[in-house]
Amino acid sequence: MEKLLQLDKGELDPLLENDEDFPQGSRDHHGLFDQVLGKVPPVTWDGGSLYIWAARSSRFRDRGAVLLNPTLYTRTVTPGKWLGFQPTSQGPAMDWDTDLGVVRIIHTTHHGAASAMAEELAETPGAQGVITVCALFGDIGSSGPALIAADTAQPFLEYETQWGLLTRLVGQPLPWWPSALRRSDVISQWSPGAPVTHAEVLPDEKETSLRQAATVRWPDDAIKTALIDLANSLRNQDVDSLDHEIRIFAEHGGHPHGDPLLIAARHRTEGYPLPRTEDRDLLAAGWCAIASSQLFEAYEPIKIGMQYATDLLPYGPQTEVRLRGPAARRWGQRLTACTPTAVHAVLAGDAQDVTFYTDRATGIPVVRKGSSRDGAWVFLAPLQLSDQGAPLESVILEDSVWIQTTDGRIHPGPCTARDHLWWGPGGGDRPTEAAWVISQLMDDISTRVSLANHWHHAPAGLTKLLNETRKYGTELPRAVLEHARRQRVDGTL
């Protein structure tokens, strides 16, 4: 602290006694022996808090955060000057010469970019005259885009500053680029008074992977259709997000109480939205073929599809259960070993000790990881159970919801692609998904379950039954389920 504030010995105690706003320090015991021996550790202060306090004090203002000096809002400042585009190690940047010195704005939201750039400049002789570096935080602040700053004098101490303050220092509206166009080839085209740049939205890694996969000679044309459709969907989503982002920031910049903001670039609109395939059966057939493919080229597409095309896959959400559970062991005994498909590869991840299976009753892919003591079954839940003339007999609560039928078979509870099944108190949430699935299976074991408006359809008694803490492996017989289903919230029938 003495080094940061440039204090002489003996100056600290009076400061602590007389300044009520001085940050609180803390004492951290560094070991058990310190506490046993009654050793009192020294008081320490957070450097960032001290740096901010110093900027707002009268005595230490010149030693605090440069852009938190309160006089910057009241004193007369000479309008700054644009010094040009800077391609930096932390992203595209603009330098502005101000009354304080050169302020560098990096147009990136990467965590720690301001500090890293300030440290780099501090180690460079002359530092190009830059006294502070600002990076975008990502959202809207009180006066414009939120900013994180780091000064070259103290590069490791980041703090928040205001877009409106920088606007005041440079004496003109500052340019801003939406995240999808925050690239050097776009930002380098700007200068004060330049027209808005129109640039193409570039494909991300997911879209590129899908389009590359579409060039493979697949045995089924539906696969190529599915791949291109999802690639187009992802691009359309990116463009929609860009439109939304520009609209939000433009509205803030145009607000009477806001500070000026220039939208420096927009995307080209020709050809958008990209065409989509309306035949969902064709798309579903394509994704089913990709999921069951054993070709290496199917791995990346299905990995992406399991995130962004879940409604078109023949499986439900990813589920993981412990091998040692009695229900899981019984279920595992009737799984069929198989050659791994693309889905198996995704489920296996980077695990080393894995074996691959298929549940013939539901068609779901299953991966076994590790040993029986600490291993797990990883699978995609079924969307429905086959009708074998055996109705629901009981429900077993063991890592997941298990359905036991009257023929003695065990099945993972079916689910829909974007939902989950669980039980127990949820801190305000309720297990209405599981309650509604169980209720549907009690009426028809082979139904393709729906979870639309599950919070409205789930029987109150079943929800209450599943909202209780249960012992691992608890079995709820059908009679108990039927009784609960007939109950009202107050427990009456």
N, C-alpha and C positions, 0 to 999 in steps of 0.2 A: 504494500500500500504506500509506504514512504517513497518508493521509487516512482510509482505512478503519479503521485501528487507532488513529488519533488519536495518532501518535507525533511526538515532537519530533526535530529533527535530532540525530544522534549516538546515538539510542536503538536504531537498527536493527542496527548491527554487533554489539553485545553480545547482542542477541536471537538473531541468526543463529548466533553462536558457542556460546551456552549452551543453546539449545532443540533437542534432537535430533529432535523431532517436527515442527519447522517445515517447511512445504511447500517443495519444491525449486523454485527459479526456473529461468528459461531465458534464453538469449541468442539473439535472432533477427536474422540479417543481413538488412537491408532492401534490399540491392542488390549487384550485382557489384562496384561500386567500393569498397564498404565492405570486401569481402574482399581485393581487390587492394591497397588502401592499408593493410591490416592494422588497420583501425579496429575496435575492440572495442565492440559494442553494449552498452547497459546491461542489467542483469538485470531481468526482469519476472516477476511472479507472477500466477497465475490467481486472479481475485477470488473465485470460488466456493470454491476450496480454502482460501483465507485466511479466508473467512467461517465455514466449517465448523470450521477449526482454532481460531479465536478462541472459538467457543462452547464448545469442549471444554477450553480452557486455563483456568487459574485467574485470571490477571491480566486477560485481555481478554474475559472471559465476557459482560460486559454490552454488548460491541460486536459480538458474533457472532450467528449464526443463532438466533433467539428460541426455536424449538422443538427445538434440539439441545443446550440447556443440560442437562448430566447431573443437576443437582440437582433438576430437575423430577420425577424418579422417586423421590426419597428424602425430600424435604421435605413437610411437611403442607400441603395446599392446601384452601381453602374451596370446596365444590361450586359450580360455575358456575350461570348462569341463562340460560335460553333467551330471546332478545330478539325472535325472530320471523323470518318469511320475508322475503327481500329479492329483488325482481326486478332483476337487474343486467345490464349490457351483456355479461357473459361467461356468463350463464346463471342458472338459479334457485339461490338461495343461502339459507343459514341463518346468523344471527349468534348467537354465544354469548358472554356476559360471563364472564370467568374472572379468576383472580388476576393474570394477566399483562396483561389488557386484553381487548378484544373480538377474538375469533377468528371470521373469516368462512369458512365452508365452501361452496365453489361445487360443485354437483353436476353436474359436466361433466368429460369427458375431453379437451376441446379443448386442443391443444398451446399452451402459453404463457399459459393462462387465468389462472393464479395471478399471474404477473408482471404481466400487463396490468391486472388488477384492482388489484393493489397499487400500480402506478404511477398509476392513475386516482385512487385514494384519497389517495396522497401529494400529489397536486396539488390536493386538495380541502381547504379550511380545516376543521380539526377532524377530518376523515377518519372521522366517526361513531365515533371512538374505536377504530377497527380497527388493531391492531398487526401482524397477520399474516393472510394469505389462504391457504387450502388448496384444492386441486382434486384430483379423483380422477385417478389414474394409469391405472386400467382393470383391473388385475389384483389378486390377493390378495398382501398383504404379510405380514410375520411376525406381525402382531397384528390384521390385518383388512384392509379395502380399502387398497391402496397410495395414498399421498398425496404430492403435490408442493406445497411451501410457498414463499411469497415474503413477506418482511416489508416493511411500508410504509417502514421506515427505509432499506432497500436493495432496492427493488422489482425490480431487474434480476438479482438473484442468487437463483435458484431452488435448492431443496434438497429431499431426501426427508425425510419425517417419519413418525411412527407413529400409526396409528388408535388404538392403546391409550393413547398419551399424551393425545390429545384426550379420550378417554373419561374418563381420570383427571381432567383439568382441568374438564370440565363436570359430572362427578359423576353421570353416568347413561349408559345405553346410547345410542349415536348412531343416528339413522335412516339408512337406505340405500335407494336406489331402483334397480331394474334399468334398464338403458340404454333399453329401449323405453318406459319410463314415466317417464323423467327429464325431465318437462315441468312448466312453471310451474303449469298448471291442476291437476296432480296434487300436486306438492310443496307448493303453497300451502295445501292442506287439512290438512297435518299440524301437530300440536302435541303436547307431551308428554302421554302417556296416551290419545291419540286412537286409535281402532280402525284397523286396516289398511284403506287405501283400495283399492277395486276399480275399475279403469279399463279402458277399451277400448284395444287395441293399434291405433294409427292406421296407415293404409296409407302406405307410402313412395312415392317418386316413380315407381319402376318399376311398382308395383301400380296406382297411380293412372293411369299412362299406358295400361296394358293394359285397365283397365276403361273408360276413356274411349274407347279404340279399339274396344272391343266394341259401342259404341253406334252405330258407323258402319254404314250399309246396305251390307254386303259382298255380292258376287255369289254367295258360297258360304257356307252356314250353318256348315260345318265350321270356318271362320275364327273366328266368334264363339265356338264351343265351345272351340277351342284357346286363345283369348285369356283367357277366363274361367277355364279350367282352370289355366293358368299363374299367373294372379292369385291364385287360391285356394291354389295350391301355395306361392307366395311368402309369403302370409299365414300359412299353417300352419307354414312354416319359421321365421318370425319368432316365432311363439308357442312353438314347440319350443325355440328358442334362449333365449327368456325363461325358460321353465321350467328349462332347464339352468343358466342363470346364477343364478337364485334358489336352486336346489338347492346349487350350489357355495358361494355366499356364506353361505347359512343353515347349512350343515354346518360351515363354518369358525367362524361366530359361536357355534355351539353346542358347539364343542370345549372340553373341560375346560381346556386351556391357552390358549385363545383369549380375546379380549376381546369383551364383549357387543356385539351388532349387531342392530338392529331392522329387519326387512323391512317397510318402511313402505307398500308398495303391491304388489298382485298384479293380474293381468289377469282380466277376466271370462271365464269358461269356457263360458258358454252358447253352443251352436251350433258348437263346435269339436270336431274339425277340420272345416273347410269341405269340402264334397263335391268329389270328383275324378272325372274321366271315365276309365273303365277301358278304353274302346275305343281302343287305341293306333293302329290303322289310321286311325280317324277323326281323331285328333289329328295324326298325321303328314300326312294330306291337308290339314288346315287350315294347318299350318305351311309345307307346300310351296306352297300357294296364296298365303300371305303373302309368302314369299320371292320368288316370281315376279311379284308385283303391281307395277304401275307407279304406283299411287296414292301420293300424299304421305303419307296416313295410315298406310301400311304401314311407314314408315321406323323410327319409334321401337319398334313391336312387334318387328320382326325384329332390331333392335339388341339388344333385351333377350333375345329368343329365342336369339340366337347365343351368349349366355352361360349361359342357364338352361334351354334346351330343346334342347340340342345332339343328344341321342339321337333326337329326332323330326325333325330336318332331313335333307334328302336329300344333304347334303354332309359332308365331314370338316372337319378343323381349318384355320384360316387359315394360309396359307403365303406367303412372299415370297421371290422369287428375282431375281437381277440380269438385266437384259435382255441384257447383253453375253455371257453364257454361251452356248457353242455349242449345247448341248442346248436351252436356253431359247429361243434364236433359231429353231431348227428347229421347235420346238413352236409358237411364236408365228406362224409362217407359215401354219399351217392353222386358226388361230382365226377365228371369224366375228364381224364387227362387229355390234353390236346396240343396241337402245334400252335404256337402263339400267333395272334393276329395283331394288326396295328393297335387295336384297343388294348390288348394285353400288354403291349410294349409301353403304352402310355401309363397304364395302371401300375406297372412294375417300377417305373421311374428309374432311379439310379441304384436300386436295391440289387445286391449280389446274389443272395440265396433265395431264388424264386422258382416256383413251378406254376404251370398254366393249366387251367381247367375251364370246362363249360358246364353250366347247370342245364341239363337237357330238358328239365321240366319247364324252365322259363326262357332258355336260350341266352341267358346273360353270361358274359365273360367274367372269369374269376381268376385272381392271382393269389397264390399263397406266398407270404413273405416270412422267412425265418423259421424257427423251431416251434414245437408245440408249446413250449414254456413261455416264450416271449414273442411269438410270431403273430401274424394277423392274416385274415382273409380281406382282400380288397376287391370290391366288385361294383358294378353298376346295377342299381336296384331295378327289378322288373317293373314294367308298366302295368302288367296284369298277370294273374295266375291262370293256368289252364284248368278247364272244367273236367274233372275226372270223376264226377259224381260223388265227391267227398266234401261236404260242407265244412265250414269253420268249426273247430272244436274248442280251441283255446288260443290265447295270445300270450307269448312269452316275451318279457322285457329283459333283454340281455344285449347291451351295447346298441342294438337296434330293435325294432319291433319285428318279432317273428310270428308267423302264422302257422299253427298246427291244425291239420285237417283230420277228419274222423278216420282216415286210412293210416294215420300215424306219421304222415309226411310233415316235414318242416320246410317252410319257405320264408325267404326274406319278405318283409311287408312291401307290397307294391307302392309306388309313389309316382308323382309326375316330375317332369324334368327339372323344374326350378324350385321344388319344394323339399321338405325334409320331414322325417318322422322322429319324434322324441317324446319324452314324458318327464314328469316331475315339475316342481315349481320353477317358473321362468322369470321371476323378477318383473312381473307385469304382463308378460306374454302367457299364453295358455297353449297346451298341446292339442289345439283344435284340428290340426292336420291329421294326426294319428287317430283321434276320436272319429273323424269323419270317414277315414279310410276303413277303419274297423267296422263301422256301421254299414258301409256299402258292401263289404265282404260278407257280413252276416246275412245280408239279403241275397247276394249272388257272388259266390266265390270267384267266378271268372270275369267279373265286371272289370272294364278298363276304368280305373278309379279317376274321379275328377276332384280337384281341390279348389275349383272356382268358388269363391265366397265361403270357404270352409268355416270361417269364424261365425257365419250365420247358420250354416246347415248342421254343424256338429251338434249331436245331442248333448244337452247341458249335463246330464248325469254321467255320460261317458267322459266328457271333458273333465268333470270334477274327479272322477275315478283315476284318470291318468295324470291329474295335476298333483297327485300325492307322491311323496318320496317313497320309492319302492326298493326292496332288497334286490341285489343283482340276481337275475334269473327267475324273478317272480313270474308265476303262471296264473293267468286269469281265465278260469273256465268260462264256457259260453253262458252258463246260468248266471254267473256274476255279471258278465257283460250285458246280458239281456235285462237283468234287474236294473243295472245302472242306466241303460238306454231309456228305460221307462220313467226314470226319476226326473223330477224338476230340479231347479237350482237349489231349492230349499230342502231337498231330500224326500219330498212327498211324491207319491205315485200319481 
